[in-house]
Amino acid sequence: MPYTSYAGLSDADVGALYAYFMQDVAPVDVAPPKTALPFPFSVRGSMAIWNMLFLKDQRFQPDPTRSTQMNRGAYLVESLEHCGACHTPRNSLMAEKQGAALSGGSLGSWYAPNVTSDRIGGIGGWTDEELYQYLRTGHVAGKAQAAGPMAEAVQNSLQYLTDEDTKAMVAYLKHSPSVATPGVDRPRYAYGNASTTEVSLRGTNSADKGWEIFSGSCAACHQENGTGTENRAYPSLFHNSTTGSERPDNLIATILFGLSRTVDGKTTYMPGFGSQASFTERLSDEDISAVSNYVLAQYGNPSIKVTAADVATIRQGGPAPLLANLTPAVLIALVALVVVIVGIGLWMVMRRRHDAVSAGVRAG
């Protein structure tokens, strides 16, 4: 629940949302699953301390130095569409890192990439028209295709924005503070070319497991040379931000879980080959690592290598954050330390106020 972003919503928009939920959404008599968080996460009161440290509880304030369009874009990106909730990296206590807004963040099995104005690591090399099309449809040939949580955002929200609001988001993102991605010297969409390897290996005794899986499970849709279909129902595997990324998370997740998004009544679909696939299509961790490495070597970023352990991690929901890996004893100690620090801070503030009042009385 991205309430840290929603804190910036205007009273009018909160009122409109409340009216919609209460009057237009049909009630459903279903008991939600019981929350079963381990201690101390199960103590809801602990959020008060987290909020004290990290919640910026104030409404969005327009910047008088920006245009009306830029301010509208900032409001949409920062609050209503809460882009930073996914695309901003988190610190050890799971708060968004200051100074790194929109520079890329892990999202379970998926990775929300850098969408700052940086021309190499971000979207600075996209045209306004391309970024507009991506937000509205989730697809830009030669750039990117939305999958996972981004596909959900396009399907359930972004495609319904007005032209003015989409253009406002584009303007704001294209002028957002640039944050470079460490170790990246080429845009994600700049990697790869068509390949003839799949065809040349047919009829041979190749022991390339990745090629065998690609030929049997991928080539029929993405074509034997990786160009995709002319109608763009199946995208090219080169000049593709998923295969050209500095991280393999989204490539692995797409193979495991597939993708589905419906825009303007048209569904784009790819089956998943993970544990939910039919028995005949199910691929093991070793299988997916092999085909991922084949695709990366032929069409994407060849410096990235995928192991079976990488696939297992993504299959299980992605790397666990540091906070989730700490033992209860360590967490309790950290919470106690935070309480002590906050207590000392409050005591110092009260002491200063007391001293100021005492000084005033003496002066009087």
C-alpha positions as CSV (number, residue, x, y, z in Angstrom):
1,M,0.0,0.0,0.0
2,P,1.9,3.1,-1.2
3,Y,0.4,5.4,1.4
4,T,3.7,7.3,1.6
5,S,3.0,8.5,-2.0
6,Y,-0.8,9.0,-1.4
7,A,0.0,11.3,1.5
8,G,0.6,13.9,-1.2
9,L,-2.9,13.6,-2.7
10,S,-5.1,16.7,-2.7
11,D,-8.2,16.6,-0.4
12,A,-10.4,16.8,-3.5
13,D,-8.8,13.7,-5.0
14,V,-9.1,11.8,-1.7
15,G,-12.7,12.8,-1.5
16,A,-13.3,11.6,-5.1
17,L,-11.7,8.3,-4.4
18,Y,-13.8,7.8,-1.2
19,A,-17.0,8.6,-3.1
20,Y,-16.1,6.1,-5.8
21,F,-15.3,3.3,-3.4
22,M,-18.4,3.9,-1.3
23,Q,-20.9,4.5,-4.1
24,D,-19.7,2.9,-7.3
25,V,-17.8,-0.2,-6.2
26,A,-20.1,-3.2,-5.6
27,P,-19.6,-4.8,-2.2
28,V,-18.2,-8.3,-2.1
29,D,-18.8,-10.6,0.9
30,V,-15.4,-12.2,1.1
31,A,-13.2,-12.5,4.2
32,P,-9.7,-11.3,3.4
33,P,-6.8,-13.7,4.4
34,K,-5.5,-13.2,7.9
35,T,-2.2,-11.4,8.1
36,A,0.5,-13.7,9.4
37,L,3.6,-11.6,9.8
38,P,6.4,-12.7,12.1
39,F,7.3,-10.7,15.2
40,P,8.1,-7.8,15.4
41,F,6.4,-7.1,12.0
42,S,3.1,-8.3,13.5
43,V,3.1,-5.3,15.9
44,R,1.2,-2.7,14.0
45,G,2.2,0.0,16.5
46,S,5.8,-0.3,15.3
47,M,4.7,1.5,12.1
48,A,4.4,4.7,14.2
49,I,8.1,4.7,14.7
50,W,8.7,4.0,10.9
51,N,6.3,6.8,10.0
52,M,8.1,9.2,12.4
53,L,11.4,8.5,10.6
54,F,10.3,8.3,7.0
55,L,6.7,9.5,6.3
56,K,6.5,12.9,4.7
57,D,2.9,13.6,5.7
58,Q,2.1,16.7,3.6
59,R,0.1,17.5,0.5
60,F,1.8,18.0,-2.8
61,Q,3.0,21.6,-3.2
62,P,3.3,22.9,-6.8
63,D,6.7,24.4,-7.6
64,P,6.2,28.1,-8.7
65,T,9.3,27.8,-11.0
66,R,7.7,25.0,-13.0
67,S,5.1,25.1,-15.7
68,T,1.5,24.0,-15.0
69,Q,2.2,20.9,-17.1
70,M,5.4,20.0,-15.2
71,N,3.6,20.4,-11.8
72,R,0.8,18.2,-13.0
73,G,3.3,15.6,-14.1
74,A,5.1,15.8,-10.8
75,Y,1.8,15.3,-8.9
76,L,0.9,12.3,-11.0
77,V,4.4,10.7,-10.9
78,E,5.1,11.3,-7.2
79,S,1.7,10.9,-5.7
80,L,-1.3,9.6,-7.7
81,E,0.6,7.1,-9.9
82,H,3.2,6.5,-7.1
83,C,5.9,5.6,-9.6
84,G,8.6,5.9,-7.0
85,A,7.0,3.1,-4.9
86,C,8.5,0.6,-7.5
87,H,11.2,2.5,-9.3
88,T,13.0,4.0,-6.4
89,P,15.5,1.9,-4.4
90,R,14.9,1.2,-0.8
91,N,17.2,1.6,2.2
92,S,17.8,-1.1,4.9
93,L,14.5,-0.1,6.6
94,M,12.6,-0.3,3.4
95,A,12.1,3.5,2.9
96,E,12.8,5.1,-0.4
97,K,16.3,6.3,-0.7
98,Q,16.7,10.1,-0.7
99,G,18.5,11.4,-3.8
100,A,17.9,8.3,-5.8
101,A,14.3,8.8,-6.9
102,L,13.2,6.7,-9.9
103,S,16.7,5.2,-10.4
104,G,15.6,1.6,-10.2
105,G,14.4,-0.7,-7.5
106,S,13.9,-4.4,-6.8
107,L,10.2,-5.5,-6.7
108,G,10.1,-9.1,-5.6
109,S,10.7,-11.3,-8.7
110,W,10.8,-8.2,-10.9
111,Y,13.0,-5.2,-11.2
112,A,11.6,-1.7,-11.9
113,P,14.4,0.0,-14.0
114,N,15.9,3.4,-13.9
115,V,13.4,5.9,-15.4
116,T,15.2,9.1,-14.7
117,S,16.3,11.4,-17.5
118,D,19.7,9.8,-17.7
119,R,20.4,9.1,-21.4
120,I,22.3,5.8,-20.8
121,G,20.8,4.2,-17.7
122,G,17.3,5.8,-17.8
123,I,14.8,7.1,-20.4
124,G,16.7,10.2,-21.6
125,G,17.3,8.5,-25.0
126,W,13.6,8.0,-25.6
127,T,11.6,10.5,-27.6
128,D,8.5,12.0,-26.0
129,E,6.3,10.1,-28.5
130,E,7.9,6.8,-27.5
131,L,7.5,7.4,-23.8
132,Y,3.9,8.5,-24.4
133,Q,3.2,5.3,-26.3
134,Y,4.8,3.1,-23.7
135,L,2.7,4.6,-20.9
136,R,-0.5,4.2,-22.9
137,T,0.1,0.8,-24.4
138,G,3.0,-0.9,-22.7
139,H,4.8,-1.5,-26.0
140,V,7.4,0.4,-28.0
141,A,9.1,-1.5,-30.9
142,G,12.8,-1.4,-30.5
143,K,12.6,-0.2,-26.9
144,A,10.5,-2.1,-24.3
145,Q,7.4,-4.1,-23.5
146,A,5.6,-4.0,-20.2
147,A,5.4,-7.2,-18.1
148,G,4.8,-8.0,-14.5
149,P,3.7,-5.1,-12.3
150,M,4.3,-2.6,-15.1
151,A,1.9,-4.5,-17.3
152,E,-0.7,-4.2,-14.5
153,A,-0.1,-0.5,-14.2
154,V,-0.6,0.0,-17.9
155,Q,-3.7,-2.2,-18.1
156,N,-5.4,-1.0,-14.9
157,S,-4.4,2.7,-14.8
158,L,-2.1,4.3,-17.3
159,Q,-4.1,3.5,-20.5
160,Y,-7.1,5.4,-19.0
161,L,-5.3,8.7,-18.4
162,T,-6.2,11.7,-20.5
163,D,-3.8,12.8,-23.2
164,E,-3.0,15.8,-21.1
165,D,-2.1,13.8,-18.1
166,T,0.0,11.3,-20.0
167,K,1.9,14.2,-21.7
168,A,2.4,15.8,-18.3
169,M,4.0,12.6,-16.9
170,V,6.2,12.4,-20.0
171,A,7.3,16.0,-19.5
172,Y,8.1,15.5,-15.9
173,L,10.0,12.2,-16.4
174,K,12.1,13.6,-19.3
175,H,13.2,16.5,-17.0
176,S,13.6,14.5,-13.8
177,P,17.0,14.6,-12.1
178,S,19.4,12.3,-13.9
179,V,20.8,9.4,-12.0
180,A,23.4,7.2,-13.6
181,T,23.2,3.4,-13.3
182,P,26.6,2.1,-12.1
183,G,28.5,0.1,-14.6
184,V,26.2,0.8,-17.5
185,D,27.7,2.3,-20.6
186,R,24.9,1.5,-23.2
187,P,21.1,2.0,-23.1
188,R,19.2,-1.2,-22.4
189,Y,17.5,-1.1,-25.8
190,A,20.8,-0.8,-27.7
191,Y,21.9,-4.4,-27.5
192,G,21.8,-7.2,-30.0
193,N,21.0,-8.0,-33.6
194,A,19.1,-10.7,-35.5
195,S,20.8,-14.1,-35.2
196,T,21.1,-17.1,-37.6
197,T,22.4,-19.5,-34.9
198,E,19.0,-21.2,-34.4
199,V,18.7,-22.2,-38.0
200,S,22.4,-23.1,-38.5
201,L,22.3,-25.6,-35.5
202,R,19.3,-27.5,-36.8
203,G,20.2,-31.1,-37.8
204,T,23.5,-30.9,-35.9
205,N,24.5,-32.7,-32.8
206,S,24.8,-29.5,-30.8
207,A,24.9,-30.0,-27.1
208,D,23.7,-26.4,-26.5
209,K,20.8,-26.9,-24.1
210,G,19.8,-23.3,-24.3
211,W,19.5,-23.5,-28.1
212,E,17.4,-26.7,-27.9
213,I,14.9,-25.0,-25.5
214,F,14.8,-21.8,-27.6
215,S,14.2,-23.8,-30.8
216,G,11.5,-25.8,-29.2
217,S,9.7,-23.3,-27.0
218,C,10.6,-19.8,-28.2
219,A,11.4,-19.6,-31.9
220,A,7.8,-20.3,-33.0
221,C,6.6,-17.0,-31.6
222,H,9.8,-14.8,-31.5
223,Q,11.0,-16.2,-34.8
224,E,14.1,-18.2,-35.4
225,N,16.2,-15.1,-35.8
226,G,14.7,-13.2,-32.8
227,T,13.0,-10.5,-34.8
228,G,9.5,-11.2,-33.5
229,T,6.4,-11.0,-35.7
230,E,5.5,-8.3,-38.2
231,N,2.3,-7.5,-36.4
232,R,4.4,-6.9,-33.2
233,A,2.2,-9.4,-31.2
234,Y,5.5,-11.1,-30.3
235,P,8.4,-8.6,-29.8
236,S,11.9,-8.6,-31.1
237,L,14.4,-10.1,-28.6
238,F,17.1,-7.6,-29.6
239,H,16.8,-3.9,-29.1
240,N,14.7,-4.9,-26.1
241,S,15.2,-3.4,-22.6
242,T,14.5,-6.8,-21.0
243,T,17.4,-8.7,-22.8
244,G,19.7,-5.6,-22.8
245,S,19.3,-4.9,-19.1
246,E,22.2,-4.9,-16.6
247,R,20.1,-7.3,-14.5
248,P,18.5,-10.6,-15.6
249,D,15.5,-10.4,-13.2
250,N,12.9,-9.4,-15.7
251,L,14.0,-11.9,-18.4
252,I,13.9,-14.7,-15.9
253,A,10.6,-13.6,-14.5
254,T,9.0,-13.3,-17.9
255,I,10.1,-16.8,-18.8
256,L,8.8,-18.1,-15.5
257,F,5.5,-16.3,-15.2
258,G,4.8,-15.1,-18.7
259,L,2.9,-11.8,-19.3
260,S,-0.6,-10.6,-20.0
261,R,-1.9,-7.1,-20.5
262,T,-5.0,-5.9,-22.2
263,V,-5.0,-2.4,-23.7
264,D,-7.8,-1.0,-25.8
265,G,-9.5,-4.4,-25.7
266,K,-6.5,-6.2,-27.2
267,T,-4.7,-8.8,-25.1
268,T,-0.9,-9.4,-25.4
269,Y,0.0,-12.7,-24.0
270,M,3.0,-15.0,-23.4
271,P,2.7,-18.2,-21.4
272,G,4.9,-18.8,-18.4
273,F,7.2,-21.8,-18.3
274,G,7.5,-21.9,-14.5
275,S,5.8,-24.1,-11.9
276,Q,2.3,-23.0,-13.1
277,A,2.9,-24.2,-16.6
278,S,1.5,-27.5,-17.9
279,F,3.8,-30.5,-17.3
280,T,4.9,-30.7,-20.9
281,E,6.0,-27.0,-20.9
282,R,7.4,-26.7,-17.4
283,L,11.1,-25.8,-17.4
284,S,13.5,-26.4,-14.5
285,D,15.8,-23.8,-13.0
286,E,18.6,-25.2,-15.1
287,D,16.5,-25.1,-18.2
288,I,15.6,-21.5,-17.7
289,S,19.2,-20.5,-16.9
290,A,20.3,-22.2,-20.1
291,V,17.8,-20.6,-22.4
292,S,18.3,-17.2,-20.7
293,N,22.0,-17.4,-21.4
294,Y,21.4,-18.4,-25.0
295,V,19.0,-15.4,-25.5
296,L,21.4,-13.0,-23.8
297,A,24.4,-14.2,-25.8
298,Q,22.5,-14.1,-29.1
299,Y,20.3,-11.0,-28.7
300,G,21.0,-9.1,-25.5
301,N,23.6,-8.1,-23.0
302,P,26.2,-10.9,-23.4
303,S,28.1,-9.8,-20.2
304,I,25.1,-11.0,-18.0
305,K,25.2,-14.7,-17.0
306,V,22.3,-16.5,-15.4
307,T,22.7,-19.4,-12.9
308,A,20.2,-21.9,-11.8
309,A,20.4,-20.3,-8.3
310,D,19.4,-17.0,-9.9
311,V,16.3,-18.6,-11.4
312,A,15.4,-20.3,-8.1
313,T,15.6,-17.0,-6.3
314,I,13.3,-15.3,-8.8
315,R,10.9,-18.3,-8.8
316,Q,10.6,-18.0,-5.0
317,G,9.7,-14.3,-5.1
318,G,13.1,-12.5,-5.5
319,P,15.9,-11.7,-3.1
320,A,14.6,-11.0,0.4
321,P,15.4,-7.5,1.8
322,L,18.0,-7.3,4.6
323,L,15.3,-6.4,7.1
324,A,13.4,-9.6,6.4
325,N,16.5,-11.7,6.9
326,L,17.3,-10.4,10.3
327,T,16.5,-12.6,13.3
328,P,13.8,-11.4,15.7
329,A,16.4,-10.7,18.4
330,V,18.3,-8.4,16.1
331,L,15.1,-6.7,15.0
332,I,14.0,-6.2,18.6
333,A,17.4,-4.7,19.4
334,L,17.1,-2.3,16.4
335,V,13.6,-1.3,17.4
336,A,14.7,-0.6,21.0
337,L,17.6,1.4,19.7
338,V,15.3,3.5,17.5
339,V,13.0,4.0,20.5
340,V,15.9,5.2,22.6
341,I,17.1,7.6,19.9
342,V,13.7,9.0,19.4
343,G,13.2,9.3,23.2
344,I,16.5,11.2,23.6
345,G,15.5,13.5,20.7
346,L,12.1,14.3,22.3
347,W,13.8,14.8,25.7
348,M,16.3,17.2,24.1
349,V,13.5,19.2,22.4
350,M,11.4,19.4,25.7
351,R,14.6,20.4,27.6
352,R,15.3,23.2,25.2
353,R,11.7,24.4,25.4
354,H,11.9,24.3,29.2
355,D,15.1,26.2,29.2
356,A,13.7,28.8,26.9
357,V,10.6,29.2,29.1
358,S,12.8,29.5,32.2
359,A,15.0,32.1,30.5
360,G,11.9,34.1,29.5
361,V,10.5,34.0,33.1
362,R,13.8,35.2,34.5
363,A,14.0,38.0,31.9
364,G,10.5,39.1,32.8
